[in-house]
Amino acid sequence: WLKIGKAGLKTNARYTSQHYTGSAMSTLAGSLRADSEFLSKETRFSGASSGDWIKAETSRFNILVPRVHGILLVALLEAFLHLRLRPLYEGKSEVAS
């Protein structure tokens, strides 16, 4: 797993485009750009085409939680998935050990 995150009702841009464009370092594209080991191995990845590479080379898995369950369940689910799946790119340090 590369990255795990949550998106709410007011974060549509985060959900639909920002992870592909790398408009912030906390996105998947930003994390990949900052990983020199990844960049040395994956020659087809570039900042300009990061979204195309992500869409072609990775799979996205969405879990939709009905609004009635609230943000606390979403936060708990995100924390559980972080602990269980140990995504490579998470948090400020970017590349997990």
Secondary structure, DSSP 8 states (H G I E B T S, - for coil): --------TT-HHIIIIIHHHTSSTTSHHHHHHH-HHHHHH-TT--GGGHHHHHHHH---------GGGHHHHHHHHHHHHHHHH--SB-STT-B--
